[in-house]
Amino acid sequence: MTVGEMAKALGLSAVYLADEARPVPAAYTSDLLSDAMGNAPDEAALITIQAHKNTVAVATLKDSPAIILCNDRPVPDDMVEAVKSEGISLFVTGDNQFTVSGKLYPLFGR
C-alpha cells in the first residue's frame, strides 16, 4: 500500500503530504518514542499522540514514510517544518491509536 492509499482508507487529514506514492510496508504504534526508536521496523508508518518535532526525529531515524497523529492532537508549527524538511507525510485523525491500528492492520494483507 502507498501513503496515499493508506490516507484514503483511514480517512486521514493531511497536514503535509510528502509523497503519496511512497510505499508503506508496515506500521508501528507507540507513544514512547524510545520504544518506537528501538522496535519499529524500518519504513513503518508511526502511529502516536506525540505531536512534537522529536517524533519527526524518530521517524527520520526509522525512515518512516508517514506519521499519524491520533485523538485530533494539535500540530505545532515546528513539527510541520520538520516533516517538510525530512520528506515525511503527516496526518491527523480523531481516532485513537487502537482504532487506527485495527483499521490499518488488515490492509497489510497479513
Kinemage of the C-alpha trace (Angstrom):
@kinemage 1
@onewidth
@group {chain A} dominant
@subgroup {mainchain}
@vectorlist {calphas} color= white
{ca met a 1} P 0.000 0.000 0.000
{ca thr a 2} L 1.103 3.572 -0.566
{ca val a 3} L 0.901 6.621 1.676
{ca gly a 4} L -1.995 7.942 -0.419
{ca glu a 5} L -3.889 4.643 -0.288
{ca met a 6} L -3.382 4.467 3.476
{ca ala a 7} L -4.640 8.014 3.976
{ca lys a 8} L -7.729 7.382 1.867
{ca ala a 9} L -8.548 4.036 3.502
{ca leu a 10} L -8.284 5.508 7.003
{ca gly a 11} L -9.903 8.855 6.192
{ca leu a 12} L -6.856 10.755 7.446
{ca ser a 13} L -6.500 14.526 7.244
{ca ala a 14} L -3.208 15.502 5.641
{ca val a 15} L -1.209 18.184 7.414
{ca tyr a 16} L 1.624 17.620 4.961
{ca leu a 17} L 1.748 15.108 2.109
{ca ala a 18} L 5.354 14.420 1.106
{ca asp a 19} L 4.949 11.592 -1.410
{ca glu a 20} L 1.598 9.882 -1.778
{ca ala a 21} L 3.147 7.124 -3.940
{ca arg a 22} L 5.705 6.111 -1.307
{ca pro a 23} L 5.188 2.528 -0.117
{ca val a 24} L 4.076 1.803 3.443
{ca pro a 25} L 5.236 -1.762 4.160
{ca ala a 26} L 4.408 -1.699 7.891
{ca ala a 27} L 3.199 0.426 10.783
{ca tyr a 28} L 4.140 0.784 14.440
{ca thr a 29} L 2.055 2.190 17.278
{ca ser a 30} L 3.713 3.732 20.305
{ca asp a 31} L 3.605 6.853 22.418
{ca leu a 32} L 7.005 6.146 23.904
{ca leu a 33} L 9.466 7.454 21.347
{ca ser a 34} L 12.362 5.387 22.688
{ca asp a 35} L 10.203 2.287 22.153
{ca ala a 36} L 9.498 3.292 18.570
{ca met a 37} L 13.172 4.031 18.009
{ca gly a 38} L 14.187 0.624 19.330
{ca asn a 39} L 11.386 -1.568 17.997
{ca ala a 40} L 9.637 -0.061 14.987
{ca pro a 41} L 10.583 -1.723 11.716
{ca asp a 42} L 12.339 0.464 9.195
{ca glu a 43} L 9.981 2.268 6.807
{ca ala a 44} L 6.963 1.786 9.101
{ca ala a 45} L 4.310 4.467 9.466
{ca leu a 46} L 4.360 5.753 13.048
{ca ile a 47} L 1.003 5.912 14.878
{ca thr a 48} L 1.140 8.091 18.001
{ca ile a 49} L -0.227 11.005 20.013
{ca gln a 50} L 3.218 12.582 20.394
{ca ala a 51} L 2.756 15.837 18.491
{ca his a 52} L 6.187 17.443 18.546
{ca lys a 53} L 9.329 17.589 16.469
{ca asn a 54} L 11.065 14.828 18.467
{ca thr a 55} L 8.558 12.445 16.873
{ca val a 56} L 9.854 13.566 13.487
{ca ala a 57} L 13.425 12.844 14.607
{ca val a 58} L 12.449 9.254 15.468
{ca ala a 59} L 10.542 8.863 12.198
{ca thr a 60} L 13.625 10.096 10.351
{ca leu a 61} L 15.848 7.544 12.099
{ca lys a 62} L 13.445 4.769 11.079
{ca asp a 63} L 12.967 6.113 7.525
{ca ser a 64} L 9.209 6.296 8.156
{ca pro a 65} L 7.061 7.384 5.229
{ca ala a 66} L 4.386 8.891 7.496
{ca ile a 67} L 3.354 9.896 10.984
{ca ile a 68} L -0.289 9.540 12.037
{ca leu a 69} L -1.269 11.719 14.988
{ca cys a 70} L -4.322 10.421 16.809
{ca asn a 71} L -7.046 11.978 19.001
{ca asp a 72} L -7.068 15.174 16.899
{ca arg a 73} L -3.880 16.377 18.536
{ca pro a 74} L -2.979 19.919 17.532
{ca val a 75} L 0.152 20.060 15.397
{ca pro a 76} L 2.805 22.617 16.328
{ca asp a 77} L 4.381 24.667 13.555
{ca asp a 78} L 7.885 23.359 14.256
{ca met a 79} L 6.651 19.796 13.703
{ca val a 80} L 5.218 20.769 10.316
{ca glu a 81} L 8.504 22.436 9.382
{ca ala a 82} L 10.402 19.300 10.438
{ca val a 83} L 8.292 16.869 8.360
{ca lys a 84} L 8.628 19.129 5.338
{ca ser a 85} L 12.389 19.232 5.800
{ca glu a 86} L 12.606 15.437 6.180
{ca gly a 87} L 10.078 14.493 3.471
{ca ile a 88} L 7.734 12.662 5.853
{ca ser a 89} L 3.960 12.807 5.391
{ca leu a 90} L 1.986 13.936 8.446
{ca phe a 91} L -1.650 13.086 9.103
{ca val a 92} L -4.172 13.766 11.859
{ca thr a 93} L -7.211 11.717 12.827
{ca gly a 94} L -9.849 11.851 15.526
{ca asp a 95} L -9.466 8.110 16.054
{ca asn a 96} L -7.343 6.773 18.895
{ca gln a 97} L -4.236 4.645 18.367
{ca phe a 98} L -6.061 1.356 18.923
{ca thr a 99} L -8.690 2.169 16.319
{ca val a 100} L -6.148 3.339 13.733
{ca ser a 101} L -4.034 0.238 14.293
{ca gly a 102} L -7.081 -2.012 13.989
{ca lys a 103} L -8.196 -0.377 10.756
{ca leu a 104} L -4.703 -0.442 9.280
{ca tyr a 105} L -3.625 -3.984 10.182
{ca pro a 106} L -5.857 -5.873 7.718
{ca leu a 107} L -4.783 -3.562 4.889
{ca phe a 108} L -1.332 -5.141 5.023
{ca gly a 109} L -2.850 -8.468 3.977
{ca arg a 110} L -1.449 -10.413 6.881
